[in-house]
Amino acid sequence: MGRSRTSAINELLSVILILSGILLIKLDSCLGNLDHNHVSCIYIERKALLKFKESLEDPSGRLSSWVGEDCCKWSGVSCNNRTGHVDKLNLHNPYSDDSRATHVLGGEINPSLLALKDLKYLDLSMNDFGGAQIPNFIGSLKKLRYLNLSGASFGGIIPPNLGNLSSLSYLDLDLQNNFQSSDTDLQWLSGLSSLKYLNLGGWDLTKAKAYWLQIVNRLPSLSELHLPSCSLSNLPLTLSFINLTSLSVLDLSNNGFDSKIPDWMFNLTSLAFLDLSSNYFNKILPDTISSLASLQKLGLSENNIEGHLPTNLGKLCNLQLLRLSGNKFSGGIADFVDNFSNCSDNKLESLNLGFNRLEGNLPDSIGSLKSLKYLQLTENSFEGSIPEFIGNLSSLKEISLSSNQMSGIIPQTLGQLSSLAALDLSYNKWEGVVTEAHFANLSSLKEIKIYKDDPNISLAFEISSNWIPPFKLKYIEIRSCQLGPKFPLWLKDQNELGFVVLNNARISDTIPDWFLQLDLQLEYNQLSGKVPNSFRFTDGASATVDLRSNLFEGPLPLWDSNITALYLSDNRFSGPIPLDIGEVMPQLSDLDISSNSLRGTIPLSIGNLVDLTTLVISNNHLSGEIPHFWDKLPFLYIVDMSNNSLSGTIPRSISSLSFLRFLILSNNKLSGEIPSSLKNCSQMLSLDLGDNQLSGNLPTWIGKTMPSLLILSLRVNLFTGKIPSQLCNLSNLHILDISSNKMSGQIPHCIGNLSDLKFELTEGETARYQGQLQIVAKGREQSYYSILYLVNIIDLSNNNLSGEIPVELTSLKQLGTLNLSMNQLTGKIPLEIGSIQKLETLDLSRNKLSGPIPQSMSSLTFLNHLNLSYNNFKGEIPTTNQFLTLEDPTIYEGNAGLCGHPLATDCPGSGEEKKNPGRDEDHEDGDGENKFEKLGFFISMALGFILGVLGSFRDFDHQSFLEICLFRICGQSEDQIVVVFPADVCS
């Protein structure tokens, strides 16, 4: 019995051991799969991924690993280790900007992804789907927690069914300026109650501008909100409650908000990053900014915030980045910086206060900002010198103090900044000397800019010829500082230099061979001698050569084929332009060889410069005809061939230059008519064909096809016919010069439509390049260049124009010069001429104008050149206001009817006035009211006298009354009273 029980127990144990072994084998198999991530994907999901792949464009083969049975091993695919379901699809393009375009995925996003029921993570960012709309089906991937479609070139509208993704915690749809979106609402956001991160940068949310904040305020878990460039424009100043207590990042930049910064924003005490830049926020920045104690990065640049910098701003001791540039902050920065320096653990790394109205000296306490790496104080009104303590900023990498009013000696402590890579001290008033000590420890220096804001040199470099710098510069720009007279040998060791400007540096030397390997700008020195006619630049990179305004002579040099910009103007180069210039330097985009002594014809090889944008060969002695190679130069922007001896006609092929803005062919010997094909140059800004022998009528199409034209100069040619009224359509025109032609007819009354001459220039218009132009102003011919945008002129002189001066001209309030001289104009000067407020030059001489000089001209307070000579003006010359400064009698000569100062001819009645100097000026004849009182007095007196005389002599022979006396009663007035008296009485 016991033996059988033992046997049974042994059998049971055997069974248990066998089962345990089987279990261990199975368990080992499972564990093996877990350890090595070998769970095979679900068949239906693999098929779905392959179908998704088929719809994509993959030029670089990023999805080449998508083969085989196990999709869980494919690139970008992750599966759940337990179930094998795909739960993550990461197809983010990891390549940088340089190679991103060649590695993007494109095409269509196939709805087969709906088969991935457990998908929680989807990232298609930084690809290119060509502006397609975000697929609606994505809103049905109910388990998604992470969705990133940023920078993937989607457009259209955001599908509202994304609001169904209630588990979503991360949503990034940032357009990154790749494509335009349509106006989208935000109601769907209210369904994303789990959202922690939201980025809708670049989407047009105009529809939501009235309620967007209320929607966002209902997302209690939100910690990052990015809504830059969303056209929101409306930011409520009050909130009934604030639900965004977890918000650590807020980016509302570039939305057009136009108000003060709302107070509720300063209650978001968890904020670490706040960017409100590129809006229109105004008023002051309140001291309550200090309540954001966790703030690490604050961006308020490009707004209209004014007032002093709040001192409490310096109490934000966690702040690492502060950008306040491009506002209207004023006052000093001492208190603000002092507060920062009091932080026991100051973290400030970047401080940008540029482009404000800040003033005063830089405080010594700036040397206490030990973590500072970037200091930007450009375009303010800071004064004084650089504090010595600047040398304490051992972490400083970049410093810019440009465009201030700083002066004094540059401290040698700058030389202690061993981390400094970029130093910009341009446009100030430095003085003293710069020595090796200023650069002693600047081993990281790559860029340096030092120059004054005027050409008078007060800063000199005194550096030993055998000094070896501790740095390797890539960029150097030194202007109006003395480096010479010898060429600075310390540059010889700078073999990484790529850009060199030594302007007005008083160098009177030849250029050493070693220096010609650099990107050159050596203008406005006295460098002399011949430059090598052949030279190759290193590295094969594009190069710029700028040797303007020196004394170089000899033939024009031909250098390396990788030169893209060649500026050799204002030297003494002679001989012809090399015939093969377009073959030796085929990459040229900018060619300026003006103001030399070059002769010969224009080489045809210039037509090979297919990248050429600027061609300036003016002020030479070039001859021959203008070649017909223009259809080979599609990008040409500026053509200046003025002041040569070019002949023939203007080539019709110039019309192929669709980007042409400036065509300057003046002062040559060109003939024929203006080719009608030029109407194709519809973007023209300046058309200068003056001082040639061109003929025919002025083309009417100029006023129709060149709507942006700023300058039209056709002076000194042989044009005939009438001034086309179509020119009045050129509303942007501010220089119109058709003087010295054979034009006839009347001045068009529509000339008042030149609206650019009615209004002040905007800030953007003042920065606009307009070329160079010869015009007559203030009685002499002048050349305008850098301030050409300020010149407003109409010159129609020396033609055969007739009729009256249009009164519409007087509406052009910004007109500076009006020259209508040497024509056949008649009638009077318009009484409203005093409305041309900015008029400086007025020349109406040698016409047939008549009548008095209008009193309103006395209000032309800018008038300093006036010529009314040789007309038929009469009456007294005004003697008030601006006329007191116009004392040259030749202004009025040739007008027999004019009298008064400064002419020698006294006006009638002026002698009596001199005998009664004590007479009240208010009773002079010039006063209209008193004139009529006097007239009435004389009339009544005369009538009474006549009646009395007639009564006394009623018996006399009536024939004796036929003799009469004429009395002019009113002095200067044109009105006359004829009184009849008996001859005896008269005698």
Secondary structure as GFF3:
##gff-version 3
##sequence-region A 1 987
A	DSSP	alpha_helix	2	36	.	.	.	ID=ss1
A	DSSP	alpha_helix	43	54	.	.	.	ID=ss2
A	DSSP	beta_strand	56	57	.	.	.	ID=ss3
A	DSSP	three_ten_helix	71	73	.	.	.	ID=ss4
A	DSSP	beta_strand	77	79	.	.	.	ID=ss5
A	DSSP	beta_strand	86	90	.	.	.	ID=ss6
A	DSSP	alpha_helix	97	100	.	.	.	ID=ss7
A	DSSP	three_ten_helix	101	103	.	.	.	ID=ss8
A	DSSP	beta_strand	106	107	.	.	.	ID=ss9
A	DSSP	three_ten_helix	111	115	.	.	.	ID=ss10
A	DSSP	beta_strand	121	123	.	.	.	ID=ss11
A	DSSP	three_ten_helix	136	140	.	.	.	ID=ss12
A	DSSP	beta_strand	146	148	.	.	.	ID=ss13
A	DSSP	three_ten_helix	160	164	.	.	.	ID=ss14
A	DSSP	beta_strand	170	172	.	.	.	ID=ss15
A	DSSP	three_ten_helix	187	191	.	.	.	ID=ss16
A	DSSP	beta_strand	197	199	.	.	.	ID=ss17
A	DSSP	three_ten_helix	206	208	.	.	.	ID=ss18
A	DSSP	alpha_helix	212	216	.	.	.	ID=ss19
A	DSSP	beta_strand	224	226	.	.	.	ID=ss20
A	DSSP	beta_strand	249	251	.	.	.	ID=ss21
A	DSSP	three_ten_helix	263	267	.	.	.	ID=ss22
A	DSSP	beta_strand	273	275	.	.	.	ID=ss23
A	DSSP	three_ten_helix	287	291	.	.	.	ID=ss24
A	DSSP	beta_strand	297	299	.	.	.	ID=ss25
A	DSSP	beta_strand	306	308	.	.	.	ID=ss26
A	DSSP	three_ten_helix	311	315	.	.	.	ID=ss27
A	DSSP	beta_strand	321	323	.	.	.	ID=ss28
A	DSSP	beta_strand	328	331	.	.	.	ID=ss29
A	DSSP	alpha_helix	334	341	.	.	.	ID=ss30
A	DSSP	beta_strand	350	352	.	.	.	ID=ss31
A	DSSP	beta_strand	357	361	.	.	.	ID=ss32
A	DSSP	three_ten_helix	364	368	.	.	.	ID=ss33
A	DSSP	beta_strand	374	376	.	.	.	ID=ss34
A	DSSP	beta_strand	381	383	.	.	.	ID=ss35
A	DSSP	three_ten_helix	388	392	.	.	.	ID=ss36
A	DSSP	beta_strand	398	400	.	.	.	ID=ss37
A	DSSP	beta_strand	407	409	.	.	.	ID=ss38
A	DSSP	three_ten_helix	412	416	.	.	.	ID=ss39
A	DSSP	beta_strand	422	424	.	.	.	ID=ss40
A	DSSP	beta_strand	429	434	.	.	.	ID=ss41
A	DSSP	three_ten_helix	436	439	.	.	.	ID=ss42
A	DSSP	beta_strand	447	451	.	.	.	ID=ss43
A	DSSP	beta_strand	459	461	.	.	.	ID=ss44
A	DSSP	beta_strand	475	479	.	.	.	ID=ss45
A	DSSP	three_ten_helix	489	491	.	.	.	ID=ss46
A	DSSP	beta_strand	499	503	.	.	.	ID=ss47
A	DSSP	three_ten_helix	513	517	.	.	.	ID=ss48
A	DSSP	beta_strand	520	521	.	.	.	ID=ss49
A	DSSP	beta_strand	528	529	.	.	.	ID=ss50
A	DSSP	beta_strand	543	546	.	.	.	ID=ss51
A	DSSP	beta_strand	551	555	.	.	.	ID=ss52
A	DSSP	beta_strand	563	567	.	.	.	ID=ss53
A	DSSP	beta_strand	572	576	.	.	.	ID=ss54
A	DSSP	alpha_helix	581	584	.	.	.	ID=ss55
A	DSSP	beta_strand	590	592	.	.	.	ID=ss56
A	DSSP	beta_strand	597	600	.	.	.	ID=ss57
A	DSSP	three_ten_helix	604	608	.	.	.	ID=ss58
A	DSSP	beta_strand	614	616	.	.	.	ID=ss59
A	DSSP	beta_strand	621	625	.	.	.	ID=ss60
A	DSSP	three_ten_helix	630	632	.	.	.	ID=ss61
A	DSSP	beta_strand	638	640	.	.	.	ID=ss62
A	DSSP	beta_strand	645	648	.	.	.	ID=ss63
A	DSSP	three_ten_helix	652	656	.	.	.	ID=ss64
A	DSSP	beta_strand	662	664	.	.	.	ID=ss65
A	DSSP	beta_strand	669	672	.	.	.	ID=ss66
A	DSSP	three_ten_helix	676	680	.	.	.	ID=ss67
A	DSSP	beta_strand	686	688	.	.	.	ID=ss68
A	DSSP	beta_strand	693	697	.	.	.	ID=ss69
A	DSSP	alpha_helix	702	705	.	.	.	ID=ss70
A	DSSP	beta_strand	711	713	.	.	.	ID=ss71
A	DSSP	beta_strand	718	722	.	.	.	ID=ss72
A	DSSP	three_ten_helix	725	729	.	.	.	ID=ss73
A	DSSP	beta_strand	735	737	.	.	.	ID=ss74
A	DSSP	beta_strand	742	746	.	.	.	ID=ss75
A	DSSP	three_ten_helix	749	753	.	.	.	ID=ss76
A	DSSP	three_ten_helix	755	757	.	.	.	ID=ss77
A	DSSP	alpha_helix	763	766	.	.	.	ID=ss78
A	DSSP	beta_strand	773	777	.	.	.	ID=ss79
A	DSSP	beta_strand	780	784	.	.	.	ID=ss80
A	DSSP	three_ten_helix	788	790	.	.	.	ID=ss81
A	DSSP	beta_strand	793	795	.	.	.	ID=ss82
A	DSSP	beta_strand	800	803	.	.	.	ID=ss83
A	DSSP	three_ten_helix	807	811	.	.	.	ID=ss84
A	DSSP	beta_strand	817	819	.	.	.	ID=ss85
A	DSSP	beta_strand	824	828	.	.	.	ID=ss86
A	DSSP	three_ten_helix	831	835	.	.	.	ID=ss87
A	DSSP	beta_strand	841	843	.	.	.	ID=ss88
A	DSSP	beta_strand	848	851	.	.	.	ID=ss89
A	DSSP	three_ten_helix	855	859	.	.	.	ID=ss90
A	DSSP	beta_strand	865	867	.	.	.	ID=ss91
A	DSSP	beta_strand	872	876	.	.	.	ID=ss92
A	DSSP	three_ten_helix	881	885	.	.	.	ID=ss93
A	DSSP	three_ten_helix	889	891	.	.	.	ID=ss94
A	DSSP	beta_strand	897	899	.	.	.	ID=ss95
A	DSSP	alpha_helix	910	915	.	.	.	ID=ss96
A	DSSP	three_ten_helix	921	923	.	.	.	ID=ss97
A	DSSP	alpha_helix	928	952	.	.	.	ID=ss98
A	DSSP	three_ten_helix	958	962	.	.	.	ID=ss99
A	DSSP	alpha_helix	983	986	.	.	.	ID=ss100
###
